Amino acid sequence: MAGSLRKNSFNRGALKFAQQSVPSNATLEIIELGDIPLYNQDFDLQMPPPVLNLKAKIESADAILLVTPEYNHSISGVLKNAIDWASRPYGKSSWDSKPVAAIGASSGTFGTARAQAHLRQIFGTLNMYPLNRPQVMISNSAEKFDANGNLTDEVTKEKIRELVAALIEWTARLNKNNIGSKKK
């Protein structure tokens, strides 16, 4: 899922490229976040249909790939909102024991390093298993994507391919050892 709602965002472009980079023995389904309402604990026991759909997709996934912009040195509100909804109600988190990787694109020189550091804090809280390397932090993104949000930078494309392959391998290793995704 991409933490940006903008149609031609750099992060959406990175996610689309990741989807195109998945080998034939795997799939990457993009989860849209535009219909997810703002989190409200009053609805924990009667969640809105878009939230139930989000939770079901996360629970059926073998692994998670989050692609985040960096807003004010952190992740976007859109992504944080989705993370919060899917972690609820307490004790029924859809994120529990999921292998996870992160990518991020920003126009700055740090390339979402701070946002991804915040995601790693969240991964620990949610009992997720983050892929540590490779890290993909796309800096100066306006130079690496075209006007339609398509990734054009070959070095970045290769890094994303490496990350996708590593996430698939990480997930298989965790599952082989009965760690990670509960889906077998």
N, C-alpha and C positions, 0 to 999 in steps of 0.2 A: 504494500500500500504506500502511496505517496502522501506526504504531509502537506501538500499544496493543492489547492482547488483550481488554480489557474490552468486553463486548457493547455496552453503551450509552455508550462513551467519547465525549467531545467530539470527539476527533480522528477517530474512526470516523464520527461524525455529519457532520463537515466533509467527509470523503471521500465519503460517500453523497450529500451535497448537490452536491459537485463532479460526481459521476457523473450526477446529474439535470440538471446545467447544461450538459452537453456538447451542442453543436448536432447536427443530424441527419447531418451529413457526417463525424462522428467518433464514436468509442466510447471509453469508459473502463472497463477491466476491473479489478475489485478483486482483488488478490492477497492471500490470507490467509496469515498468518505463524505461526499456532498450531502447525502440524505440523513446523516447521523445528527440527531438533535443534540443540543447542549446537555451535558450530563446533569441529571437531577436525581438524587437519591430517593426521592418520593416514588420513582418508577422502578426501583430495583427488583421488586417482586412482580411487576407487570410491565416488562420492557417493551418499548415501541418496536414494531416489526423490523425497521432497518437495523436496529441494534441486535435483535435476535438473529437476523441474517448474518450480521458481522460476526457474532459469537460462533455461529454454526460453521462459517467458513474458516475461522481461525482454528476451531476444534478439529476440523477434518483435515487441516493442513499438516504435512509432515514437518515443515519448517516455515519460518517467517522471514521475509525480506522487507525491511522498513527503509524508505527513502525520504530523508528529511531536509527541508531547508533549514537555515539558521536564522531565527528571528530574535533579536535582542540577546544574543549569546546563548540561546537555548533552542529547543524544538518548537515547532509551530503549535499554536493552540488547537488546530484541527487534528493533528496527530495525537497530542496529549489527551484530547477529548475522547478519541477512539480508544486509546489505551485504557483510559479510566473506565469507560463503559464496559469494555470486554473483560475487565478485572472484577466486575461486580456480578451478582451480589457477593459480599464477603464470603470467602470459602469456596466460591465457584468461578474462579478465574479461568478464562479460556486460554490464557497465556502459559499456565503452569507446565513446566518441563519441556517447553518448545525450544528447539534449536533456532537461533536467530542471527541475522547479519544486518548491518546497516550500511547505507550509502548516503551521501549527501552532496548537494551542489549549492554553492553560493557565489555571489558576485565578488566577495571579499577574498583576501589572500589566505585566510585560515581554512577555507573550504569545509566548513561545518565541523571542525574539530571540537568546538565547545558543545555544539548540539549533540554530537555523537557521544561525548563524555557524559552528558546528562542522560542520554538513552541507556548507556551502560549502567548508570546508577539505578535506573528504572528496571532494567533486566534483572539485576540482583534482587530487587524487591519482589519482582513477579516470579522468581524462580525459573528464569529462562537460561538457556545455555548459549552465550554469545560466541560467535566465531571471532577469534582475535585477529587473524590475518588472512588475507590481505585487508588493509584498511583502504577504503575509497572515499576520499574527501576531495571533491572537485572544486578547486578554487578558480577564480576569474572565469566563471562559467559563461559569461556572455561571449567569450572568445572560443568556446568549445561546443556551442550549440548554435543551430541556425535560427531564423526568425520563427519557425514553426515548432521549436522545441526539440528538434532532432539532434542527437549527439553526432558531432562531426570529427572530434579529436581522436586520432587513432591510439594514442597512448592511453587515454581514458577508457576507450573501448576495450583495450586489452586488459586493463585493471579490472573492469567489470566482469569480463569473461572469466578471469582468474577467481574473482570472488564468488561468482555463481558456481563454478566447478568446486571450489573449496567448501561452499555451503552444502552442496550435494554430498560430498565426501564426508564432511563433519556429521551430517544427519545420519548417513549410513553407519558411520563408526559408533555414534551414540546408540542407534537402534540395535546394532550388533551386540552391544554390551548392556542392552536393556536400560539404557539411560535416554532421556529426551522424550520425544513425542510418545504419548501413550497409545497412539494409533499404530497398530501392527498389521 
